[in-house]
């Protein structure tokens, strides 16, 4: 979904370097119409209630919740009975930050930072969402490691080729001089 949306925005003229990919420190709590249908997009009885990440963690600690992720691993969701939660966590934000770097986007953000887990209710340290984004963005380069490796190998190959060419000219020159 992010790929196709970004591709549309870029095709309309937006520059990759000016796009900020934003994760959320809020969750959405739904009441399911049918507790047997728990996949994303299942019918809900009303509009979602927006809750902070701390409230998401508090809710998950109470009751018998099943936590799952979408196939692309980006979006966690949880359900228990008729309750259904959608939210970002440290893992999903890390994936999104890596994606932003891979696409050479302008940056990543968190909406809204004050909804992050300031009191460590989730048990992952204070402001775990912000820290996850910061750690990911500062630990990785703008280019994926495979591209950097390929560029280094190409440069090394070119240097080796130049050395071999120089050597061959020297050898040829020596042969010509001796004749």
C-alpha positions in Angstrom: 0.0 0.0 0.0 2.8 2.5 0.9 4.6 1.8 -2.4 1.5 2.4 -4.5 0.5 5.6 -2.6 4.1 7.0 -2.8 4.3 6.1 -6.5 1.1 8.1 -7.1 2.4 11.1 -5.1 5.7 11.0 -6.9 4.0 10.7 -10.3 2.1 13.8 -9.5 5.3 15.7 -9.1 6.4 15.4 -5.5 10.1 14.9 -4.9 11.0 11.8 -2.9 13.4 13.9 -0.7 10.5 16.2 0.3 8.2 13.4 1.5 8.1 12.6 5.2 6.7 9.1 6.1 4.9 9.4 9.4 4.0 6.6 11.8 1.4 7.0 14.6 1.6 6.9 18.4 -2.2 6.5 18.4 -4.2 3.3 18.0 -7.7 2.8 16.8 -10.1 0.7 18.8 -13.1 -0.8 16.9 -16.1 -2.8 18.0 -16.5 -5.6 15.5 -19.8 -6.5 14.0 -18.9 -10.2 14.0 -16.3 -11.4 16.5 -15.5 -14.3 14.2 -14.2 -11.9 11.5 -11.0 -10.4 12.8 -9.0 -9.5 9.7 -8.2 -5.9 8.8 -11.1 -4.4 7.0 -13.7 -6.4 8.9 -17.0 -4.7 9.6 -17.2 -2.5 12.7 -20.3 -1.2 14.5 -19.2 2.4 14.7 -16.3 4.7 13.9 -13.1 3.8 15.8 -12.1 5.3 19.1 -8.6 6.9 19.0 -6.4 5.9 21.9 -2.7 6.6 22.8 0.0 4.0 22.5 0.1 3.8 26.4 -3.7 3.0 26.3 -3.0 0.3 23.6 -0.4 -1.3 25.9 -2.7 -1.1 28.9 -5.6 -2.7 27.0 -3.3 -5.5 25.7 -2.2 -6.3 29.3 -5.8 -6.9 30.3 -7.9 -9.7 28.9 -7.2 -12.4 26.4 -5.9 -10.6 23.2 -4.5 -12.2 20.1 -1.8 -10.1 18.5 -1.1 -10.5 14.8 0.6 -8.7 11.9 -0.3 -8.1 8.3 1.6 -10.2 5.8 4.0 -7.4 5.0 4.8 -7.3 8.8 4.2 -3.5 9.0 0.9 -3.2 10.8 0.2 -5.0 14.1 -3.4 -5.5 15.2 -5.0 -7.3 18.1 -8.4 -8.6 18.9 -10.3 -10.0 21.8 -14.0 -10.8 21.6 -15.7 -7.9 19.8 -12.8 -5.5 20.4 -10.2 -4.9 17.7 -7.1 -2.6 17.9 -4.9 -1.3 15.1 -1.6 0.5 16.0 2.1 1.0 15.2 4.7 -0.5 17.5 8.5 -0.4 17.6 8.8 -3.2 15.0 6.4 -1.6 12.5 8.0 1.8 12.9 11.5 0.3 12.3 10.2 -1.3 9.1 8.7 2.0 8.0 11.9 3.9 8.8 14.0 1.4 6.8 11.5 1.8 3.9 11.9 5.6 4.0 15.6 5.3 3.8 15.4 2.8 1.0 13.1 5.1 -1.0 15.4 8.0 -0.2 12.5 9.9 1.4 13.0 13.2 3.3 12.6 11.6 6.7 10.3 9.9 9.1 8.0 11.3 11.8 5.8 10.3 14.7 2.3 11.6 15.1 1.9 12.7 17.9 5.0 12.4 20.0 3.1 13.2 23.2 1.0 10.0 22.6 4.1 7.8 22.9 4.7 5.7 26.0 6.3 8.4 28.3 5.6 6.4 31.5 6.9 3.0 30.2 3.5 1.3 30.6 4.5 -0.9 27.7 7.6 -2.1 29.5 10.0 -1.2 26.6 11.4 2.0 28.1 10.0 5.6 28.0 9.2 6.9 24.6 9.9 3.5 22.9 8.3 4.5 19.6 10.5 7.7 19.2 13.6 5.8 20.3 12.9 3.0 17.8 12.7 5.6 15.0 15.8 7.4 16.1 17.8 4.3 16.5 16.8 3.0 13.1 17.4 6.2 11.2 20.7 7.0 12.8 22.1 3.4 12.6 21.4 3.0 8.8 22.8 4.8 5.8 20.7 6.2 3.1 21.7 3.4 0.7 20.9 -0.2 1.4 24.0 -2.2 2.3 23.8 -4.4 -0.9 24.0 -1.2 -3.1 27.0 0.1 -1.1 28.7 -3.3 -1.4 28.0 -3.4 -5.2 29.4 0.1 -5.6 32.5 -0.8 -3.6 33.0 -4.0 -5.7 32.6 -2.1 -8.9 35.1 0.5 -7.8 37.5 -2.2 -6.7 37.1 -3.9 -10.0 37.8 -0.7 -11.9 40.9 -0.1 -9.9 42.1 -3.6 -10.5 41.4 -3.2 -14.2 43.4 0.0 -14.3 46.3 -1.6 -12.5 46.2 -4.6 -14.9 46.1 -2.2 -18.0 49.1 -0.2 -16.6 51.0 -3.5 -15.9 50.3 -4.8 -19.4 51.5 -1.5 -21.0 54.7 -1.7 -18.9 55.2 -5.3 -20.0 54.5 -4.5 -23.6 56.9 -1.5 -23.4 59.6 -3.7 -21.9 59.2 -6.3 -24.7 59.4 -3.6 -27.4 62.5 -2.0 -25.9 64.3 -5.4 -25.7 63.7 -6.2 -29.3 
